[in-house]
């Protein structure tokens, strides 16, 4: 079923702003499930090069229940790290186990992944031990976990936490033409001029 939209603006009663663009100021919109913020950062500095660049920014805030939050977090991380389907499934299992791990000093820095029976600590995880180990290897290779002992693993604190919010930033950049692209374009322009 298509979503219907009920406009709030009456086009016959618009207020105009001929000299100032009011959209230059940060905007905020509340929808049923989201708070969407947008703005512009004029002075974003690249710490590696010192280059100052202009960036358009759109910031969305969504509230999710605990189970949904863990799934959204896992989906964002797996997309960023380009995990295989198997590693995604194992990451979800490890996140679930991590959530069960008691905190000490305000965080949990290790997770126990002791396999026996049909899964972790005897709980069925919907995959064979072989499949679990295949996904676990990828998580180890990509720096999600580091072995502490045969059944315990150190967790990467950037990828495992028990907080109540997560921020994923996806930046899109325009491709800059390479030297060969520029030379090819110049050559094509010469051919076009010669043919005229």
VEXSEFI-442934 format. One line per 5 residues: their letters; for each residue x, y, z of N, C-alpha, C. Coordinates in nm, 2 decimals, m for minus. Layout:
# VEXSEFI-442934
A> X/Y/Z/X/Y/Z/X/Y/Z | ...
END
This chain:
# VEXSEFI-442934
XXXXX> 0.08/m0.12/0.00/0.00/0.00/0.00/0.09/0.12/0.00 | 0.06/0.22/m0.09/0.14/0.34/m0.10/0.10/0.43/0.02 | 0.21/0.50/0.06/0.19/0.60/0.17/0.12/0.72/0.11 | 0.03/0.78/0.19/m0.03/0.90/0.15/0.03/1.02/0.23 | 0.04/1.13/0.16/0.09/1.25/0.23/m0.01/1.36/0.23
XXXXX> m0.03/1.41/0.35/m0.12/1.53/0.36/m0.04/1.65/0.37 | m0.04/1.74/0.27/0.04/1.86/0.27/m0.01/1.95/0.38 | 0.08/2.03/0.44/0.06/2.13/0.54/0.06/2.27/0.48 | 0.13/2.28/0.36/0.15/2.41/0.30/0.04/2.44/0.20 | m0.01/2.56/0.21/m0.11/2.61/0.12/m0.03/2.70/0.01
XXXXX> m0.03/2.65/m0.11/0.05/2.72/m0.21/0.00/2.86/m0.24 | m0.12/2.88/m0.22/m0.18/3.02/m0.24/m0.14/3.12/m0.13 | m0.09/3.07/m0.02/m0.05/3.16/0.09/0.09/3.15/0.14 | 0.18/3.13/0.04/0.32/3.12/0.07/0.38/3.25/0.12 | 0.48/3.24/0.22/0.55/3.35/0.26/0.69/3.35/0.19
XXXXX> 0.72/3.46/0.13/0.85/3.46/0.05/0.96/3.52/0.12 | 1.08/3.48/0.08/1.20/3.54/0.14/1.30/3.57/0.02 | 1.28/3.69/m0.04/1.36/3.72/m0.16/1.51/3.75/m0.14 | 1.55/3.78/m0.02/1.69/3.81/m0.01/1.77/3.71/0.08 | 1.71/3.63/0.16/1.78/3.54/0.25/1.72/3.40/0.23
XXXXX> 1.81/3.30/0.21/1.77/3.16/0.21/1.75/3.11/0.35 | 1.63/3.09/0.40/1.61/3.04/0.53/1.65/2.89/0.55 | 1.67/2.82/0.44/1.71/2.68/0.45/1.86/2.67/0.48 | 1.94/2.78/0.49/2.08/2.77/0.52/2.10/2.73/0.66 | 2.00/2.76/0.75/2.01/2.73/0.89/1.98/2.58/0.90
XXXXX> 2.03/2.52/1.01/2.00/2.38/1.03/1.85/2.35/1.04 | 1.81/2.24/0.98/1.66/2.21/0.98/1.64/2.08/1.06 | 1.52/2.07/1.11/1.48/1.95/1.19/1.34/1.91/1.16 | 1.31/1.78/1.14/1.18/1.74/1.10/1.15/1.61/1.18 | 1.03/1.61/1.24/0.99/1.50/1.32/0.89/1.42/1.24
XXXXX> 0.92/1.29/1.21/0.82/1.20/1.14/0.77/1.10/1.24 | 0.69/1.01/1.20/0.63/0.91/1.30/0.74/0.84/1.38 | 0.85/0.80/1.31/0.95/0.72/1.38/1.09/0.78/1.38 | 1.10/0.90/1.32/1.24/0.95/1.31/1.24/1.10/1.34 | 1.35/1.15/1.39/1.38/1.29/1.39/1.49/1.31/1.29
XXXXX> 1.47/1.38/1.19/1.56/1.40/1.08/1.62/1.54/1.09 | 1.75/1.55/1.10/1.82/1.68/1.11/1.90/1.69/0.98 | 1.91/1.82/0.94/2.00/1.84/0.82/2.07/1.98/0.85 | 2.19/1.99/0.79/2.26/2.11/0.81/2.38/2.11/0.72 | 2.47/2.21/0.73/2.59/2.21/0.65/2.70/2.25/0.74
XXXXX> 2.81/2.18/0.71/2.94/2.21/0.78/3.03/2.27/0.68 | 3.06/2.40/0.70/3.14/2.47/0.61/3.29/2.45/0.64 | 3.33/2.42/0.76/3.47/2.42/0.79/3.51/2.28/0.84 | 3.49/2.18/0.77/3.53/2.04/0.81/3.68/2.03/0.76 | 3.76/2.00/0.86/3.91/1.99/0.83/3.95/1.85/0.82
XXXXX> 4.02/1.81/0.71/4.08/1.68/0.70/4.21/1.68/0.78 | 4.21/1.61/0.89/4.33/1.61/0.98/4.45/1.56/0.91 | 4.44/1.47/0.81/4.56/1.42/0.74/4.62/1.52/0.65 | 4.54/1.60/0.58/4.59/1.69/0.47/4.58/1.84/0.51 | 4.49/1.87/0.61/4.47/2.00/0.65/4.37/2.08/0.56
XXXXX> 4.32/2.00/0.46/4.23/2.06/0.36/4.10/2.09/0.43 | 4.04/2.21/0.40/3.91/2.24/0.45/3.81/2.22/0.34 | 3.71/2.14/0.37/3.61/2.11/0.27/3.47/2.14/0.32 | 3.38/2.17/0.23/3.24/2.19/0.26/3.16/2.06/0.25 | 3.08/2.03/0.34/3.01/1.90/0.35/2.86/1.93/0.38
XXXXX> 2.77/1.87/0.30/2.63/1.87/0.33/2.61/1.75/0.43 | 2.53/1.78/0.53/2.51/1.67/0.63/2.36/1.65/0.66 | 2.31/1.53/0.66/2.18/1.49/0.70/2.19/1.39/0.81 | 2.13/1.42/0.92/2.14/1.34/1.04/2.00/1.29/1.08 | 1.98/1.16/1.09/1.85/1.10/1.13/1.87/1.04/1.26
XXXXX> 1.77/1.05/1.34/1.77/0.98/1.47/1.64/0.89/1.48 | 1.66/0.76/1.50/1.55/0.67/1.51/1.56/0.60/1.64 | 1.44/0.58/1.71/1.44/0.50/1.83/1.40/0.36/1.80 | 1.46/0.26/1.86/1.44/0.12/1.84/1.43/0.05/1.97 | 1.36/m0.06/1.98/1.36/m0.14/2.10/1.49/m0.22/2.11
XXXXX> 1.52/m0.28/2.22/1.65/m0.35/2.24/1.68/m0.45/2.13 | 1.59/m0.54/2.10/1.62/m0.64/2.00/1.64/m0.58/1.86 | 1.56/m0.48/1.83/1.57/m0.41/1.70/1.70/m0.33/1.69 | 1.74/m0.27/1.81/1.86/m0.19/1.81/1.98/m0.27/1.78 | 1.99/m0.39/1.84/2.10/m0.48/1.82/2.11/m0.52/1.67
XXXXX> 1.99/m0.55/1.61/1.99/m0.59/1.47/2.03/m0.47/1.38 | 1.99/m0.35/1.41/2.03/m0.24/1.33/2.18/m0.21/1.34 | 2.23/m0.22/1.47/2.37/m0.21/1.49/2.45/m0.31/1.41 | 2.41/m0.43/1.42/2.47/m0.54/1.34/2.47/m0.52/1.19 | 2.36/m0.47/1.14/2.34/m0.45/1.00/2.44/m0.33/0.96
XXXXX> 2.45/m0.23/1.04/2.53/m0.12/1.00/2.68/m0.16/1.00 | 2.72/m0.23/1.10/2.86/m0.28/1.11/2.89/m0.38/1.00 | 2.80/m0.47/0.97/2.83/m0.57/0.87/2.84/m0.50/0.73 | 2.76/m0.40/0.71/2.76/m0.33/0.58/2.90/m0.26/0.57 | 2.94/m0.19/0.68/3.06/m0.12/0.67/3.18/m0.20/0.65
XXXXX> 3.18/m0.32/0.71/3.30/m0.41/0.70/3.28/m0.52/0.59 | 3.17/m0.51/0.52/3.15/m0.60/0.40/3.16/m0.75/0.45 | 3.10/m0.78/0.55/3.10/m0.92/0.60/3.02/m1.01/0.51 | 3.07/m1.14/0.50/3.00/m1.24/0.43/2.87/m1.27/0.51 | 2.78/m1.35/0.44/2.65/m1.39/0.51/2.69/m1.47/0.64
XXXXX> 2.78/m1.56/0.63/2.82/m1.64/0.74/2.87/m1.56/0.85 | 2.96/m1.46/0.82/3.02/m1.38/0.93/2.91/m1.29/0.99 | 2.82/m1.25/0.91/2.70/m1.17/0.96/2.63/m1.25/1.06 | 2.60/m1.37/1.03/2.52/m1.46/1.12/2.60/m1.48/1.25 | 2.73/m1.50/1.24/2.81/m1.52/1.36/2.83/m1.40/1.44
XXXXX> 2.84/m1.28/1.37/2.85/m1.15/1.44/2.72/m1.13/1.53 | 2.61/m1.17/1.47/2.48/m1.15/1.54/2.48/m1.24/1.67 | 2.53/m1.37/1.65/2.54/m1.46/1.77/2.64/m1.40/1.87 | 2.75/m1.35/1.83/2.85/m1.29/1.92/2.79/m1.17/1.99 | 2.72/m1.09/1.92/2.66/m0.97/1.98/2.56/m1.01/2.09
XXXXX> 2.48/m1.12/2.06/2.38/m1.17/2.15/2.45/m1.22/2.28 | 2.56/m1.29/2.26/2.64/m1.34/2.37/2.70/m1.22/2.45 | 2.75/m1.12/2.38/2.81/m1.01/2.44/2.71/m0.94/2.53 | 2.58/m0.93/2.48/2.48/m0.86/2.56/2.45/m0.94/2.69 | 2.48/m1.07/2.69/2.46/m1.15/2.81/2.58/m1.14/2.91
XXXXX> 2.69/m1.09/2.86/2.81/m1.08/2.94/2.80/m0.97/3.05 | 2.83/m1.00/3.17/2.82/m0.90/3.28/2.94/m0.80/3.26 | 2.90/m0.67/3.29/3.00/m0.56/3.27/3.09/m0.55/3.40 | 3.21/m0.51/3.38/3.30/m0.48/3.49/3.37/m0.35/3.45 | 3.39/m0.26/3.54/3.45/m0.13/3.52/3.37/m0.05/3.41
XXXXX> 3.24/m0.08/3.40/3.16/0.00/3.30/3.15/m0.06/3.16 | 3.22/m0.17/3.13/3.21/m0.23/3.00/3.25/m0.38/3.01 | 3.22/m0.45/2.90/3.26/m0.59/2.89/3.37/m0.60/2.79 | 3.49/m0.63/2.82/3.60/m0.63/2.72/3.62/m0.77/2.66 | 3.56/m0.87/2.71/3.57/m1.01/2.66/3.43/m1.07/2.64
XXXXX> 3.43/m1.17/2.56/3.31/m1.25/2.54/3.35/m1.40/2.54 | 3.27/m1.48/2.61/3.30/m1.62/2.61/3.22/m1.69/2.50 | 3.28/m1.76/2.41/3.22/m1.83/2.30/3.25/m1.98/2.31 | 3.21/m2.04/2.42/3.24/m2.18/2.44/3.13/m2.26/2.37 | 3.17/m2.34/2.27/3.08/m2.42/2.19/3.07/m2.56/2.26
XXXXX> 2.94/m2.60/2.29/2.92/m2.74/2.32/2.77/m2.77/2.29 | 2.74/m2.89/2.26/2.61/m2.93/2.22/2.58/m2.87/2.09 | 2.47/m2.80/2.08/2.43/m2.74/1.95/2.47/m2.59/1.93 | 2.54/m2.54/2.03/2.58/m2.40/2.01/2.66/m2.34/2.12 | 2.65/m2.21/2.14/2.72/m2.14/2.24/2.66/m2.17/2.38
XXXXX> 2.75/m2.22/2.47/2.70/m2.26/2.60/2.58/m2.35/2.60 | 2.57/m2.43/2.49/2.46/m2.53/2.48/2.34/m2.47/2.42 | 2.33/m2.34/2.39/2.21/m2.27/2.33/2.22/m2.29/2.18 | 2.12/m2.34/2.12/2.11/m2.35/1.97/2.13/m2.22/1.90 | 2.22/m2.20/1.81/2.24/m2.07/1.74/2.21/m2.08/1.59
XXXXX> 2.14/m2.20/1.55/2.09/m2.21/1.42/2.20/m2.23/1.31 | 2.31/m2.29/1.35/2.42/m2.32/1.26/2.51/m2.43/1.32 | 2.58/m2.49/1.23/2.67/m2.60/1.28/2.80/m2.54/1.33 | 2.87/m2.61/1.41/3.00/m2.57/1.46/3.10/m2.53/1.35 | 3.10/m2.60/1.24/3.18/m2.57/1.13/3.15/m2.43/1.07
XXXXX> 3.02/m2.41/1.05/2.98/m2.28/1.00/3.01/m2.16/1.09 | 2.99/m2.19/1.22/3.03/m2.09/1.32/3.17/m2.06/1.32 | 3.26/m2.16/1.31/3.40/m2.13/1.31/3.45/m2.06/1.18 | 3.38/m2.09/1.07/3.41/m2.02/0.94/3.38/m1.87/0.96 | 3.27/m1.84/1.01/3.23/m1.69/1.04/3.32/m1.63/1.14
XXXXX> 3.36/m1.71/1.25/3.44/m1.66/1.35/3.58/m1.62/1.30 | 3.63/m1.70/1.21/3.76/m1.67/1.14/3.76/m1.53/1.08 | 3.65/m1.50/1.01/3.64/m1.38/0.94/3.64/m1.26/1.04 | 3.56/m1.28/1.15/3.56/m1.18/1.25/3.70/m1.16/1.31 | 3.77/m1.26/1.33/3.91/m1.25/1.38/4.00/m1.18/1.28
XXXXX> 3.99/m1.22/1.15/4.07/m1.16/1.05/4.04/m1.01/1.03 | 3.92/m0.96/1.06/3.88/m0.82/1.03/3.88/m0.74/1.16 | 3.94/m0.80/1.27/3.97/m0.72/1.39/3.84/m0.70/1.48 | 3.74/m0.78/1.47/3.63/m0.77/1.56/3.66/m0.83/1.69 | 3.73/m0.94/1.69/3.77/m1.02/1.81/3.91/m1.05/1.80
XXXXX> 3.97/m1.08/1.92/4.11/m1.13/1.93/4.11/m1.24/2.04 | 4.17/m1.35/2.01/4.16/m1.46/2.11/4.23/m1.43/2.24 | 4.16/m1.45/2.35/4.21/m1.44/2.48/4.26/m1.58/2.53 | 4.17/m1.68/2.51/4.21/m1.82/2.54/4.12/m1.90/2.45 | 4.11/m2.03/2.47/4.04/m2.12/2.37/3.89/m2.09/2.36
XXXXX> 3.83/m2.03/2.46/3.69/m2.00/2.45/3.65/m1.85/2.47 | 3.75/m1.77/2.51/3.72/m1.63/2.54/3.80/m1.54/2.43 | 3.73/m1.43/2.40/3.79/m1.34/2.30/3.77/m1.20/2.34 | 3.88/m1.12/2.32/3.88/m0.98/2.34/3.79/m0.92/2.24 | 3.71/m0.82/2.27/3.62/m0.75/2.18/3.68/m0.61/2.14
XXXXX> 3.65/m0.58/2.02/3.69/m0.44/1.97/3.59/m0.35/2.03 | 3.63/m0.25/2.11/3.53/m0.16/2.18/3.46/m0.07/2.08 | 3.51/m0.05/1.96/3.43/0.03/1.87/3.32/m0.05/1.80 | 3.33/m0.18/1.81/3.23/m0.27/1.75/3.14/m0.34/1.85 | 3.17/m0.34/1.97/3.09/m0.41/2.08/3.08/m0.31/2.19
XXXXX> 2.96/m0.28/2.23/2.93/m0.19/2.34/2.79/m0.21/2.39 | 2.76/m0.16/2.51/2.63/m0.18/2.56/2.56/m0.05/2.58 | 2.60/0.05/2.50/2.54/0.18/2.51/2.40/0.18/2.45 | 2.34/0.30/2.45/2.20/0.31/2.40/2.18/0.39/2.27 | 2.30/0.42/2.21/2.29/0.49/2.08/2.41/0.46/2.00
XXXXX> 2.39/0.46/1.87/2.50/0.44/1.77/2.49/0.53/1.66 | 2.60/0.58/1.60/2.60/0.67/1.49/2.68/0.61/1.38 | 2.62/0.59/1.27/2.69/0.55/1.15/2.69/0.66/1.05 | 2.81/0.69/1.01/2.83/0.80/0.92/2.87/0.74/0.78 | 2.80/0.78/0.68/2.83/0.73/0.55/2.86/0.86/0.46
XXXXX> 2.98/0.87/0.41/3.01/0.99/0.34/3.02/0.96/0.19 | 2.97/1.04/0.11/2.98/1.02/m0.04/3.06/1.13/m0.09 | 3.16/1.10/m0.17/3.25/1.20/m0.23/3.24/1.18/m0.39 | 3.25/1.30/m0.45/3.25/1.30/m0.60/3.39/1.24/m0.64 | 3.39/1.16/m0.74/3.51/1.11/m0.80/3.58/1.23/m0.87
XXXXX> 3.71/1.24/m0.85/3.79/1.34/m0.92/3.85/1.28/m1.04 | 3.85/1.34/m1.15/3.90/1.28/m1.27/4.05/1.25/m1.26 | 4.09/1.14/m1.31/4.23/1.10/m1.30/4.30/1.17/m1.42 | 4.44/1.17/m1.41/4.52/1.23/m1.52/4.48/1.17/m1.65 | 4.47/1.04/m1.66/4.43/0.98/m1.79/4.30/1.02/m1.84
XXXXX> 4.20/1.04/m1.75/4.07/1.08/m1.78/4.07/1.22/m1.85 | 4.16/1.31/m1.79/4.17/1.45/m1.84/4.24/1.44/m1.98 | 4.34/1.36/m1.99/4.41/1.35/m2.12/4.32/1.29/m2.23 | 4.24/1.20/m2.19/4.14/1.13/m2.28/4.04/1.24/m2.33 | 3.99/1.31/m2.23/3.89/1.42/m2.26/3.95/1.52/m2.36
XXXXX> 4.07/1.56/m2.33/4.13/1.66/m2.42/4.15/1.61/m2.56 | 4.19/1.48/m2.57/4.21/1.42/m2.70/4.08/1.41/m2.77 | 3.97/1.38/m2.70/3.84/1.37/m2.76/3.79/1.51/m2.81 | 3.82/1.61/m2.73/3.79/1.75/m2.77/3.86/1.79/m2.90 | 3.99/1.75/m2.91/4.07/1.78/m3.03/4.01/1.71/m3.15
XXXXX> 3.97/1.59/m3.14/3.91/1.51/m3.25/3.78/1.58/m3.29 | 3.70/1.63/m3.20/3.58/1.69/m3.23/3.60/1.82/m3.31 | 3.71/1.90/m3.27/3.74/2.03/m3.33/3.80/2.00/m3.47 | 3.88/1.90/m3.49/3.94/1.86/m3.62/3.83/1.82/m3.72 | 3.73/1.75/m3.67/3.62/1.70/m3.76/3.53/1.81/m3.80
X> 3.52/1.92/m3.73/3.44/2.03/m3.77/3.50/2.11/m3.88
END
